[in-house]
Amino acid sequence: MEAFLDQVEQEGLLASAKPLKIHLPDPDDEPFLAEAVITGNKRHCPKKQYEGVKILSPAEFLEVMKEKI
């Protein structure tokens, strides 16, 4: 995990987002919405997808990233 976060910090690109047309059950997640919401609090997002946006736990996100590498 630490190596992954180091890589994101070194190679990641800062992106700005357009205002949301939808609202998430936990408004604190909204600034981070892009293609997916990664949350350890799945009770706020019980579905696997919401308005076309994937809802992933940190472990699910890491599995998706492993498949892409």
Summary of the structure (lengths in Angstrom):
residues: 69
radius of gyration: 12.9
end to end distance: 14.2
largest distance: 34.5
contacts: 127
relative contact order: 0.15
helix: 39%
strand: 13%
